[in-house]
Amino acid sequence: MLVREKYRLRDAVVAKIDGYRKSAHEQAFKSFFDARSKVEVTPELVFSFDPQEYPCPVNSLYRGQHSFKKHYYPDVDGLTAAKKNNVQNSLTRWTKLSSG
């Protein structure tokens, strides 16, 4: 019997784990806006982009073929393999969170 129902069992386990994951994400998100949490917004804590000063060393700028049309700065920091992997993982996580 278990052999015939193994896929239904697998799907049920995956659905259960996914439900727990979504619940944990909701709880974590709500905890940021809890009455006990301290969220402070002041002019001293605001980050601002200076269009004249790129926040990376000049010798690390990207010199590849791709043109970044939507980038805030005209020059882009060179992406090493580790940075590319980090960006890709972050985008994948963000996509999963925003679609879930």
C-alpha positions in Angstrom: 0.0 0.0 0.0 2.8 2.4 0.9 4.5 1.8 -2.4 1.4 2.9 -4.3 0.8 6.0 -2.1 4.4 7.2 -1.7 3.9 10.1 -4.1 0.8 11.3 -2.3 2.7 11.0 1.0 5.6 12.9 -0.4 3.3 15.7 -1.6 1.6 15.9 1.7 4.9 16.2 3.6 6.1 18.9 1.2 2.9 20.8 1.6 3.1 20.5 5.4 6.7 21.7 5.5 5.8 24.6 3.1 2.9 25.6 5.4 5.3 25.7 8.4 7.8 27.7 6.4 5.2 30.3 5.3 3.9 30.5 8.9 7.5 31.1 10.2 8.0 33.9 7.6 4.8 35.6 8.6 5.7 35.4 12.3 9.1 36.9 11.6 7.7 39.7 9.5 5.0 40.5 12.1 7.6 40.6 14.8 9.3 43.5 13.1 6.1 45.6 13.6 5.2 44.3 17.1 4.4 47.0 19.7 7.6 46.0 21.6 9.9 46.3 18.6 11.9 49.5 18.3 11.7 50.9 14.8 13.3 54.3 14.5 13.5 56.5 11.5 15.5 59.7 11.8 17.5 61.8 9.3 20.7 60.6 11.0 19.9 57.0 10.1 18.8 57.6 6.5 21.1 56.2 3.7 21.5 58.4 0.7 23.1 57.7 -2.7 25.6 60.4 -3.8 25.5 60.3 -7.6 29.0 61.8 -7.8 30.7 59.2 -5.5 30.5 55.5 -6.3 30.9 53.4 -3.2 33.7 51.1 -4.5 37.3 51.3 -5.6 37.9 52.6 -9.1 40.0 49.6 -10.0 37.1 47.2 -9.4 34.7 48.7 -11.9 33.0 46.4 -14.4 34.5 46.5 -17.9 32.5 43.8 -19.6 30.2 43.9 -22.7 26.9 44.3 -20.9 25.5 47.8 -20.5 23.6 48.4 -17.3 20.9 50.8 -18.5 18.9 50.9 -15.2 21.8 51.2 -12.8 21.8 54.2 -10.6 25.5 54.9 -11.2 27.0 55.2 -14.7 29.7 52.7 -13.7 29.1 49.4 -12.0 31.3 47.5 -9.6 32.9 44.5 -11.2 31.1 41.3 -10.2 33.4 38.5 -9.1 32.1 34.9 -9.2 31.3 35.1 -5.5 29.4 38.3 -5.9 27.4 36.9 -8.8 26.5 33.8 -6.8 25.5 35.9 -3.8 23.3 38.2 -6.0 21.7 35.1 -7.7 21.0 33.5 -4.4 19.5 36.7 -3.0 17.2 37.1 -6.1 16.1 33.5 -5.8 15.2 33.9 -2.2 13.4 37.2 -2.8 11.4 35.6 -5.7 10.4 32.7 -3.4 9.3 35.1 -0.6 7.4 37.5 -2.9 5.6 34.7 -4.8 4.7 32.7 -1.7 
